[in-house]
Amino acid sequence: MATKNDNPLHQVPRLDGQLCFALYSTSLAMNKLYRKLLRKLGITYSQYLVLMVLWEEDQQTVSALGDKLYLDSATLTPLLKRMEQAELLTRTRSASDERQVIVALTEQGSKLREEAAKLPEQILGATTCSLDQVVGIKKQLDALRDNLMKNA
């Protein structure tokens, strides 16, 4: 007969059995790889994420960027300020609503797109997974994130 102690959910948590730690340590490994690859471009991973959003659609509000990156303005604003100082983007107040700040790529920020286009292939190679496996993992992680956000 099974007892309460036989149920893994009622046992003292072990680090190697935790989904949160698997996600955390995988994220650390992925960030370490990106840090190495992005060093050649002179940008950080956070800057890369902002640039990717702007490469998809230039001239976005800070709040739109924050929504897409799951970042609040207190985190995003200092990042954007550093990127502006590095001449990767500009920040200007909207003419129609001065409360909104529009973020746009500079020529230098746009030029990085070409070099950054090589990164996905390098990342895929480092995973030693097939493209189908990576796409499947990403879909699962997106669904997990969306479910967790509903309960956060």
OpenMM code with the backbone's topology and positions (N, CA, C; nanometers):
from openmm import Vec3, app, unit

residues = "MET ALA THR LYS ASN ASP ASN PRO LEU HIS GLN VAL PRO ARG LEU ASP GLY GLN LEU CYS PHE ALA LEU TYR SER THR SER LEU ALA MET ASN LYS LEU TYR ARG LYS LEU LEU ARG LYS LEU GLY ILE THR TYR SER GLN TYR LEU VAL LEU MET VAL LEU TRP GLU GLU ASP GLN GLN THR VAL SER ALA LEU GLY ASP LYS LEU TYR LEU ASP SER ALA THR LEU THR PRO LEU LEU LYS ARG MET GLU GLN ALA GLU LEU LEU THR ARG THR ARG SER ALA SER ASP GLU ARG GLN VAL ILE VAL ALA LEU THR GLU GLN GLY SER LYS LEU ARG GLU GLU ALA ALA LYS LEU PRO GLU GLN ILE LEU GLY ALA THR THR CYS SER LEU ASP GLN VAL VAL GLY ILE LYS LYS GLN LEU ASP ALA LEU ARG ASP ASN LEU MET LYS ASN ALA".split()
positions = [
    Vec3(0.0841, -0.1168, 0.0000),
    Vec3(0.0000, 0.0000, 0.0000),
    Vec3(0.0896, 0.1243, 0.0000),
    Vec3(0.0622, 0.2153, -0.0904),
    Vec3(0.1417, 0.3375, -0.1010),
    Vec3(0.1112, 0.4305, 0.0156),
    Vec3(0.2171, 0.4934, 0.0656),
    Vec3(0.2001, 0.5892, 0.1746),
    Vec3(0.2259, 0.7292, 0.1217),
    Vec3(0.1957, 0.8250, 0.2064),
    Vec3(0.2171, 0.9646, 0.1711),
    Vec3(0.3642, 0.9903, 0.1371),
    Vec3(0.4559, 0.9224, 0.2060),
    Vec3(0.5986, 0.9421, 0.1844),
    Vec3(0.6484, 0.8834, 0.0525),
    Vec3(0.5687, 0.7938, -0.0098),
    Vec3(0.6064, 0.7368, -0.1392),
    Vec3(0.5812, 0.8342, -0.2540),
    Vec3(0.4961, 0.9328, -0.2310),
    Vec3(0.4623, 1.0308, -0.3336),
    Vec3(0.5761, 1.1322, -0.3438),
    Vec3(0.6378, 1.1467, -0.4620),
    Vec3(0.7502, 1.2395, -0.4768),
    Vec3(0.7142, 1.3841, -0.4405),
    Vec3(0.5869, 1.4206, -0.4520),
    Vec3(0.5470, 1.5570, -0.4190),
    Vec3(0.5504, 1.5837, -0.2686),
    Vec3(0.5533, 1.4763, -0.1874),
    Vec3(0.5542, 1.4931, -0.0420),
    Vec3(0.6924, 1.4701, 0.0182),
    Vec3(0.7915, 1.4501, -0.0641),
    Vec3(0.9271, 1.4297, -0.0150),
    Vec3(1.0023, 1.5624, -0.0120),
    Vec3(1.1098, 1.5652, 0.0649),
    Vec3(1.1942, 1.6842, 0.0679),
    Vec3(1.2467, 1.7069, -0.0741),
    Vec3(1.2308, 1.8288, -0.1266),
    Vec3(1.2745, 1.8542, -0.2647),
    Vec3(1.4244, 1.8324, -0.2823),
    Vec3(1.4588, 1.7683, -0.3930),
    Vec3(1.5986, 1.7502, -0.4303),
    Vec3(1.6252, 1.8415, -0.5487),
    Vec3(1.7418, 1.9040, -0.5482),
    Vec3(1.7772, 1.9993, -0.6527),
    Vec3(1.7665, 1.9380, -0.7920),
    Vec3(1.8194, 1.8173, -0.8093),
    Vec3(1.8205, 1.7559, -0.9422),
    Vec3(1.6817, 1.7120, -0.9891),
    Vec3(1.5834, 1.7189, -0.9014),
    Vec3(1.4476, 1.6832, -0.9398),
    Vec3(1.3585, 1.8028, -0.9656),
    Vec3(1.4135, 1.9218, -0.9606),
    Vec3(1.3342, 2.0433, -0.9723),
    Vec3(1.3338, 2.0986, -1.1151),
    Vec3(1.2142, 2.1175, -1.1680),
    Vec3(1.1992, 2.1790, -1.2996),
    Vec3(1.2609, 2.3190, -1.3004),
    Vec3(1.2384, 2.3944, -1.1937),
    Vec3(1.2906, 2.5316, -1.1891),
    Vec3(1.4428, 2.5327, -1.2016),
    Vec3(1.5104, 2.4362, -1.1400),
    Vec3(1.6558, 2.4345, -1.1497),
    Vec3(1.7019, 2.3910, -1.2883),
    Vec3(1.6297, 2.2982, -1.3493),
    Vec3(1.6642, 2.2578, -1.4863),
    Vec3(1.6518, 2.3773, -1.5810),
    Vec3(1.5457, 2.4558, -1.5650),
    Vec3(1.5283, 2.5758, -1.6481),
    Vec3(1.6357, 2.6799, -1.6182),
    Vec3(1.6628, 2.7023, -1.4908),
    Vec3(1.7615, 2.8008, -1.4477),
    Vec3(1.9008, 2.7653, -1.4996),
    Vec3(1.9438, 2.6417, -1.4783),
    Vec3(2.0790, 2.6033, -1.5189),
    Vec3(2.0935, 2.5982, -1.6712),
    Vec3(1.9864, 2.5619, -1.7399),
    Vec3(1.9878, 2.5643, -1.8863),
    Vec3(1.9974, 2.7077, -1.9357),
    Vec3(1.9246, 2.7973, -1.8721),
    Vec3(1.9316, 2.9392, -1.9067),
    Vec3(2.0728, 2.9936, -1.8848),
    Vec3(2.1358, 2.9553, -1.7750),
    Vec3(2.2734, 2.9986, -1.7496),
    Vec3(2.3673, 2.9500, -1.8602),
    Vec3(2.3522, 2.8240, -1.8991),
    Vec3(2.4375, 2.7676, -2.0041),
    Vec3(2.4141, 2.8384, -2.1377),
    Vec3(2.2879, 2.8650, -2.1692),
    Vec3(2.2552, 2.9333, -2.2941),
    Vec3(2.3119, 3.0755, -2.2922),
    Vec3(2.2971, 3.1449, -2.1796),
    Vec3(2.3497, 3.2813, -2.1687),
    Vec3(2.5016, 3.2839, -2.1790),
    Vec3(2.5668, 3.1831, -2.1242),
    Vec3(2.7132, 3.1760, -2.1324),
    Vec3(2.7571, 3.1619, -2.2790),
    Vec3(2.6877, 3.0794, -2.3543),
    Vec3(2.7180, 3.0614, -2.4961),
    Vec3(2.6926, 3.1911, -2.5730),
    Vec3(2.5776, 3.2533, -2.5484),
    Vec3(2.5475, 3.3796, -2.6151),
    Vec3(2.6487, 3.4872, -2.5791),
    Vec3(2.6877, 3.4932, -2.4514),
    Vec3(2.7859, 3.5938, -2.4081),
    Vec3(2.9137, 3.5808, -2.4904),
    Vec3(2.9578, 3.4573, -2.5111),
    Vec3(3.0787, 3.4314, -2.5902),
    Vec3(3.0607, 3.4772, -2.7354),
    Vec3(2.9476, 3.4450, -2.7948),
    Vec3(2.9227, 3.4794, -2.9349),
    Vec3(2.8963, 3.6287, -2.9533),
    Vec3(2.8262, 3.6898, -2.8582),
    Vec3(2.7904, 3.8311, -2.8702),
    Vec3(2.9069, 3.9244, -2.8385),
    Vec3(3.0049, 3.8734, -2.7661),
    Vec3(3.1236, 3.9551, -2.7353),
    Vec3(3.1860, 4.0062, -2.8653),
    Vec3(3.1843, 3.9236, -2.9691),
    Vec3(3.2405, 3.9629, -3.0984),
    Vec3(3.1631, 4.0783, -3.1626),
    Vec3(3.0344, 4.0907, -3.1264),
    Vec3(2.9516, 4.1990, -3.1792),
    Vec3(2.9538, 4.3212, -3.0881),
    Vec3(3.0111, 4.3054, -2.9696),
    Vec3(3.0203, 4.4167, -2.8755),
    Vec3(2.8908, 4.4489, -2.8040),
    Vec3(2.8025, 4.3493, -2.7919),
    Vec3(2.6753, 4.3705, -2.7232),
    Vec3(2.6507, 4.2600, -2.6215),
    Vec3(2.5619, 4.2899, -2.5269),
    Vec3(2.5223, 4.1912, -2.4270),
    Vec3(2.3997, 4.1141, -2.4761),
    Vec3(2.3654, 4.0094, -2.4033),
    Vec3(2.2471, 3.9311, -2.4393),
    Vec3(2.1210, 4.0172, -2.4301),
    Vec3(2.1096, 4.0970, -2.3251),
    Vec3(1.9918, 4.1844, -2.3105),
    Vec3(1.9824, 4.2827, -2.4263),
    Vec3(2.0945, 4.3375, -2.4671),
    Vec3(2.0967, 4.4294, -2.5805),
    Vec3(2.0570, 4.3562, -2.7092),
    Vec3(2.1036, 4.2348, -2.7234),
    Vec3(2.0689, 4.1522, -2.8399),
    Vec3(1.9172, 4.1327, -2.8478),
    Vec3(1.8541, 4.1055, -2.7340),
    Vec3(1.7089, 4.0856, -2.7334),
    Vec3(1.6356, 4.2119, -2.7779),
    Vec3(1.6786, 4.3274, -2.7272),
    Vec3(1.6177, 4.4543, -2.7683),
    Vec3(1.6369, 4.4750, -2.9186),
    Vec3(1.7568, 4.4515, -2.9661),
    Vec3(1.7844, 4.4689, -3.1093),
    Vec3(1.6989, 4.3759, -3.1940),
    Vec3(1.6817, 4.2522, -3.1510),
    Vec3(1.5993, 4.1585, -3.2287),
    Vec3(1.4563, 4.2104, -3.2425),
    Vec3(1.4009, 4.2627, -3.1339),
    Vec3(1.2650, 4.3162, -3.1401),
    Vec3(1.2598, 4.4336, -3.2379),
    Vec3(1.3609, 4.5198, -3.2337),
    Vec3(1.3640, 4.6351, -3.3239),
    Vec3(1.3953, 4.5949, -3.4684),
    Vec3(1.4713, 4.4902, -3.4890),
    Vec3(1.4961, 4.4414, -3.6254),
    Vec3(1.3667, 4.3892, -3.6868),
    Vec3(1.2807, 4.3324, -3.6040),
    Vec3(1.1517, 4.2839, -3.6532),
    Vec3(1.0594, 4.3992, -3.6886),
    Vec3(1.0603, 4.5036, -3.6027),
    Vec3(0.9769, 4.6212, -3.6255),
    Vec3(1.0433, 4.7405, -3.5575),
    Vec3(1.0969, 4.8295, -3.6372),
    Vec3(1.1663, 4.9468, -3.5842),
    Vec3(1.0648, 5.0475, -3.5301),
    Vec3(1.1123, 5.1395, -3.4498),
    Vec3(1.0342, 5.2486, -3.3943),
    Vec3(0.9155, 5.1971, -3.3117),
    Vec3(0.9481, 5.1498, -3.1936),
    Vec3(0.8472, 5.1008, -3.1008),
    Vec3(0.8542, 5.1800, -2.9712),
    Vec3(0.7435, 5.1812, -2.8998),
    Vec3(0.7427, 5.2474, -2.7698),
    Vec3(0.8163, 5.1607, -2.6679),
    Vec3(0.8618, 5.2256, -2.5617),
    Vec3(0.9285, 5.1524, -2.4539),
    Vec3(0.8327, 5.0482, -2.3962),
    Vec3(0.7064, 5.0835, -2.3804),
    Vec3(0.6102, 4.9877, -2.3235),
    Vec3(0.5893, 4.8676, -2.4163),
    Vec3(0.5889, 4.8893, -2.5475),
    Vec3(0.5753, 4.7773, -2.6416),
    Vec3(0.6966, 4.6855, -2.6327),
    Vec3(0.8154, 4.7438, -2.6245),
    Vec3(0.9368, 4.6630, -2.6072),
    Vec3(0.9284, 4.5821, -2.4779),
    Vec3(0.8880, 4.6480, -2.3706),
    Vec3(0.8770, 4.5806, -2.2416),
    Vec3(0.7801, 4.4637, -2.2461),
    Vec3(0.6676, 4.4825, -2.3138),
    Vec3(0.5691, 4.3740, -2.3260),
    Vec3(0.6281, 4.2544, -2.3996),
    Vec3(0.6985, 4.2801, -2.5066),
    Vec3(0.7547, 4.1717, -2.5880),
    Vec3(0.8684, 4.0992, -2.5169),
    Vec3(0.9422, 4.1720, -2.4327),
    Vec3(1.0584, 4.1142, -2.3642),
    Vec3(1.0286, 4.0721, -2.2202),
    Vec3(0.9045, 4.0928, -2.1761),
    Vec3(0.8645, 4.0614, -2.0381),
    Vec3(0.9491, 4.1393, -1.9376),
    Vec3(0.9765, 4.2664, -1.9680),
    Vec3(1.0559, 4.3517, -1.8802),
    Vec3(0.9745, 4.4749, -1.8422),
    Vec3(0.9905, 4.5188, -1.7171),
    Vec3(0.9246, 4.6427, -1.6777),
    Vec3(1.0133, 4.7612, -1.7151),
    Vec3(0.9555, 4.8802, -1.7128),
    Vec3(1.0300, 4.9984, -1.7588),
    Vec3(1.1489, 5.0289, -1.6680),
    Vec3(1.1401, 4.9936, -1.5392),
    Vec3(1.2528, 5.0181, -1.4480),
    Vec3(1.3754, 4.9353, -1.4874),
    Vec3(1.3546, 4.8213, -1.5471),
    Vec3(1.4645, 4.7369, -1.5953),
    Vec3(1.5067, 4.7784, -1.7355),
    Vec3(1.4087, 4.8087, -1.8177),
    Vec3(1.4349, 4.8372, -1.9589),
    Vec3(1.4987, 4.9748, -1.9815),
    Vec3(1.4563, 5.0748, -1.9088),
    Vec3(1.5051, 5.2111, -1.9319),
    Vec3(1.6572, 5.2239, -1.9181),
    Vec3(1.7194, 5.1723, -1.8110),
    Vec3(1.8663, 5.1826, -1.8044),
    Vec3(1.9367, 5.1075, -1.9180),
    Vec3(1.8795, 4.9958, -1.9591),
    Vec3(1.9348, 4.9193, -2.0706),
    Vec3(1.9290, 5.0022, -2.1987),
    Vec3(1.8149, 5.0631, -2.2242),
    Vec3(1.7997, 5.1460, -2.3445),
    Vec3(1.8922, 5.2673, -2.3394),
    Vec3(1.9103, 5.3231, -2.2221),
    Vec3(2.0000, 5.4382, -2.2079),
    Vec3(2.1431, 5.3995, -2.2444),
    Vec3(2.1878, 5.2823, -2.1969),
    Vec3(2.3234, 5.2355, -2.2316),
    Vec3(2.3354, 5.2087, -2.3816),
    Vec3(2.2296, 5.1545, -2.4408),
    Vec3(2.2320, 5.1272, -2.5845),
    Vec3(2.2325, 5.2568, -2.6647),
    Vec3(2.1658, 5.3582, -2.6155),
    Vec3(2.1675, 5.4875, -2.6819),
    Vec3(2.3076, 5.5482, -2.6730),
    Vec3(2.3715, 5.5370, -2.5572),
    Vec3(2.5082, 5.5879, -2.5415),
    Vec3(2.6055, 5.5145, -2.6327),
    Vec3(2.5773, 5.3874, -2.6606),
    Vec3(2.6608, 5.3080, -2.7520),
    Vec3(2.6226, 5.3313, -2.8981),
    Vec3(2.5276, 5.4204, -2.9209),
    Vec3(2.4816, 5.4580, -3.0548),
    Vec3(2.4188, 5.3427, -3.1324),
    Vec3(2.3484, 5.2550, -3.0594),
    Vec3(2.2768, 5.1447, -3.1230),
    Vec3(2.1315, 5.1816, -3.1518),
    Vec3(2.0786, 5.2781, -3.0756),
    Vec3(1.9407, 5.3202, -3.0918),
    Vec3(1.9242, 5.4637, -3.0435),
    Vec3(1.8069, 5.5172, -3.0742),
    Vec3(1.7709, 5.6505, -3.0246),
    Vec3(1.6407, 5.6390, -2.9472),
    Vec3(1.6225, 5.7318, -2.8541),
    Vec3(1.4973, 5.7412, -2.7784),
    Vec3(1.4456, 5.8838, -2.7926),
    Vec3(1.3233, 5.8971, -2.8418),
    Vec3(1.2641, 6.0297, -2.8576),
    Vec3(1.1198, 6.0269, -2.8076),
    Vec3(1.0768, 6.1376, -2.7534),
    Vec3(0.9384, 6.1508, -2.7079),
    Vec3(0.8452, 6.1544, -2.8287),
    Vec3(0.7330, 6.0884, -2.8159),
    Vec3(0.6334, 6.0885, -2.9225),
    Vec3(0.5749, 6.2285, -2.9376),
    Vec3(0.5583, 6.2730, -3.0610),
    Vec3(0.4995, 6.4050, -3.0865),
    Vec3(0.3516, 6.4065, -3.0488),
    Vec3(0.2848, 6.2937, -3.0654),
    Vec3(0.1414, 6.2880, -3.0370),
    Vec3(0.1103, 6.2646, -2.8886),
    Vec3(0.2044, 6.2040, -2.8158),
    Vec3(0.1836, 6.1777, -2.6727),
    Vec3(0.3194, 6.1797, -2.6042),
    Vec3(0.3506, 6.2890, -2.5391),
    Vec3(0.4831, 6.3068, -2.4799),
    Vec3(0.5141, 6.2088, -2.3681),
    Vec3(0.4137, 6.1377, -2.3193),
    Vec3(0.4396, 6.0354, -2.2166),
    Vec3(0.5069, 5.9127, -2.2771),
    Vec3(0.4933, 5.8951, -2.4069),
    Vec3(0.5511, 5.7793, -2.4746),
    Vec3(0.6888, 5.8128, -2.5315),
    Vec3(0.7791, 5.7165, -2.5159),
    Vec3(0.9139, 5.7289, -2.5730),
    Vec3(0.9254, 5.6280, -2.6856),
    Vec3(0.9663, 5.6761, -2.8020),
    Vec3(0.9828, 5.5908, -2.9195),
    Vec3(1.1289, 5.5503, -2.9307),
    Vec3(1.1516, 5.4211, -2.9460),
    Vec3(1.2865, 5.3658, -2.9583),
    Vec3(1.3066, 5.3260, -3.1044),
    Vec3(1.4162, 5.3712, -3.1624),
    Vec3(1.4444, 5.3427, -3.3036),
    Vec3(1.5910, 5.3041, -3.3199),
    Vec3(1.6164, 5.2205, -3.4171),
    Vec3(1.7526, 5.1789, -3.4490),
    Vec3(1.8321, 5.2911, -3.5125),
    Vec3(1.9603, 5.2946, -3.4831),
    Vec3(2.0529, 5.3802, -3.5563),
    Vec3(2.1096, 5.2967, -3.6713),
    Vec3(2.1896, 5.3594, -3.7540),
    Vec3(2.2550, 5.2846, -3.8622),
    Vec3(2.3434, 5.1746, -3.8041),
    Vec3(2.4146, 5.2065, -3.6973),
    Vec3(2.5027, 5.1086, -3.6330),
    Vec3(2.4217, 4.9901, -3.5773),
    Vec3(2.3074, 5.0189, -3.5159),
    Vec3(2.2219, 4.9127, -3.4639),
    Vec3(2.1663, 4.8258, -3.5751),
    Vec3(2.1321, 4.8888, -3.6861),
    Vec3(2.0805, 4.8136, -3.8017),
    Vec3(2.1869, 4.7238, -3.8617),
    Vec3(2.3098, 4.7734, -3.8680),
    Vec3(2.4189, 4.6967, -3.9294),
    Vec3(2.4500, 4.5678, -3.8531),
    Vec3(2.4277, 4.5661, -3.7239),
    Vec3(2.4567, 4.4461, -3.6447),
    Vec3(2.3691, 4.3273, -3.6839),
    Vec3(2.2573, 4.3564, -3.7467),
    Vec3(2.1634, 4.2500, -3.7850),
    Vec3(2.2297, 4.1456, -3.8752),
    Vec3(2.3109, 4.1928, -3.9666),
    Vec3(2.3767, 4.1024, -4.0609),
    Vec3(2.4673, 4.0017, -3.9883),
    Vec3(2.5476, 4.0509, -3.8953),
    Vec3(2.6364, 3.9628, -3.8179),
    Vec3(2.5558, 3.8716, -3.7253),
    Vec3(2.4521, 3.9274, -3.6658),
    Vec3(2.3703, 3.8506, -3.5722),
    Vec3(2.2929, 3.7389, -3.6429),
    Vec3(2.2714, 3.7518, -3.7714),
    Vec3(2.1988, 3.6498, -3.8472),
    Vec3(2.2705, 3.5148, -3.8457),
    Vec3(2.4000, 3.5164, -3.8140),
    Vec3(2.4784, 3.3920, -3.8107),
    Vec3(2.4608, 3.3165, -3.6782),
    Vec3(2.4083, 3.3832, -3.5775),
    Vec3(2.4007, 3.3238, -3.4441),
    Vec3(2.3088, 3.2021, -3.4331),
    Vec3(2.1877, 3.2045, -3.4888),
    Vec3(2.0997, 3.0884, -3.4708),
    Vec3(2.1619, 2.9557, -3.5150),
    Vec3(2.2344, 2.9583, -3.6243),
    Vec3(2.2989, 2.8353, -3.6721),
    Vec3(2.4061, 2.7879, -3.5735),
    Vec3(2.4799, 2.8831, -3.5166),
    Vec3(2.5825, 2.8479, -3.4184),
    Vec3(2.5188, 2.7930, -3.2903),
    Vec3(2.4100, 2.8521, -3.2490),
    Vec3(2.3398, 2.8057, -3.1289),
    Vec3(2.2824, 2.6661, -3.1538),
    Vec3(2.2197, 2.6460, -3.2674),
    Vec3(2.1646, 2.5142, -3.3006),
    Vec3(2.2749, 2.4087, -3.2977),
    Vec3(2.3893, 2.4394, -3.3559),
    Vec3(2.5008, 2.3451, -3.3553),
    Vec3(2.5459, 2.3108, -3.2143),
    Vec3(2.5481, 2.4100, -3.1272),
    Vec3(2.5923, 2.3873, -2.9888),
    Vec3(2.4945, 2.3005, -2.9117),
    Vec3(2.3676, 2.3014, -2.9495),
    Vec3(2.2692, 2.2189, -2.8777),
    Vec3(2.2840, 2.0705, -2.9108),
    Vec3(2.3407, 2.0400, -3.0248),
    Vec3(2.3486, 1.9046, -3.0812),
    Vec3(2.2102, 1.8413, -3.0971),
    Vec3(2.1085, 1.9243, -3.1065),
    Vec3(1.9719, 1.8782, -3.1326),
    Vec3(1.9399, 1.9028, -3.2797),
    Vec3(1.8388, 1.8332, -3.3275),
    Vec3(1.7903, 1.8623, -3.4622),
    Vec3(1.7054, 1.9888, -3.4558),
    Vec3(1.6829, 2.0474, -3.5720),
    Vec3(1.5985, 2.1667, -3.5779),
    Vec3(1.4581, 2.1345, -3.5256),
    Vec3(1.4051, 2.0186, -3.5634),
    Vec3(1.2722, 1.9786, -3.5158),
    Vec3(1.2685, 1.9656, -3.3638),
    Vec3(1.3746, 1.9112, -3.3042),
    Vec3(1.3797, 1.8993, -3.1589),
    Vec3(1.3792, 2.0368, -3.0928),
    Vec3(1.4591, 2.1290, -3.1450),
    Vec3(1.4669, 2.2637, -3.0876),
    Vec3(1.3321, 2.3345, -3.1010),
    Vec3(1.2679, 2.3204, -3.2162),
    Vec3(1.1368, 2.3826, -3.2359),
    Vec3(1.0364, 2.3245, -3.1361),
    Vec3(1.0410, 2.1935, -3.1148),
    Vec3(0.9508, 2.1300, -3.0185),
    Vec3(0.9760, 2.1757, -2.8760),
    Vec3(1.1023, 2.1851, -2.8367),
    Vec3(1.1379, 2.2320, -2.7024),
    Vec3(1.0896, 2.3752, -2.6831),
    Vec3(1.1108, 2.4589, -2.7847),
    Vec3(1.0680, 2.5986, -2.7749),
    Vec3(0.9170, 2.6082, -2.7580),
    Vec3(0.8415, 2.5300, -2.8325),
    Vec3(0.6953, 2.5314, -2.8196),
    Vec3(0.6531, 2.4914, -2.6783),
    Vec3(0.7185, 2.3896, -2.6231),
    Vec3(0.6867, 2.3464, -2.4869),
    Vec3(0.7200, 2.4556, -2.3855),
    Vec3(0.8340, 2.5195, -2.4033),
    Vec3(0.8734, 2.6266, -2.3111),
    Vec3(0.7805, 2.7471, -2.3223),
    Vec3(0.7385, 2.7812, -2.4430),
    Vec3(0.6435, 2.8917, -2.4613),
    Vec3(0.5124, 2.8610, -2.3877),
    Vec3(0.4638, 2.7392, -2.4017),
    Vec3(0.3393, 2.7005, -2.3348),
    Vec3(0.3567, 2.7020, -2.1826),
    Vec3(0.4709, 2.6526, -2.1358),
    Vec3(0.4990, 2.6526, -1.9920),
    Vec3(0.5028, 2.7962, -1.9395),
    Vec3(0.5756, 2.8845, -2.0097),
    Vec3(0.5831, 3.0250, -1.9693),
    Vec3(0.4453, 3.0878, -1.9631),
    Vec3(0.3646, 3.0655, -2.0666),
    Vec3(0.2307, 3.1249, -2.0719),
    Vec3(0.1442, 3.0754, -1.9552),
    Vec3(0.1530, 2.9459, -1.9243),
    Vec3(0.0783, 2.8916, -1.8114),
    Vec3(0.1246, 2.9500, -1.6791),
    Vec3(0.2552, 2.9620, -1.6631),
    Vec3(0.3092, 3.0174, -1.5383),
    Vec3(0.2717, 3.1651, -1.5238),
    Vec3(0.2717, 3.2392, -1.6343),
    Vec3(0.2368, 3.3814, -1.6277),
    Vec3(0.0929, 3.4007, -1.5809),
    Vec3(0.0054, 3.3074, -1.6146),
    Vec3(-0.1343, 3.3155, -1.5706),
    Vec3(-0.1460, 3.3042, -1.4191),
    Vec3(-0.0494, 3.2355, -1.3578),
    Vec3(-0.0540, 3.2113, -1.2133),
    Vec3(0.0448, 3.2957, -1.1350),
    Vec3(0.1189, 3.3817, -1.2049),
    Vec3(0.2221, 3.4629, -1.1354),
    Vec3(0.1606, 3.5822, -1.0652),
] * unit.nanometer
topology = app.Topology()
chain = topology.addChain("A")
for resn in residues:
    res = topology.addResidue(resn, chain)
    for name in ("N", "CA", "C"):
        topology.addAtom(name, app.Element.getBySymbol(name[0]), res)
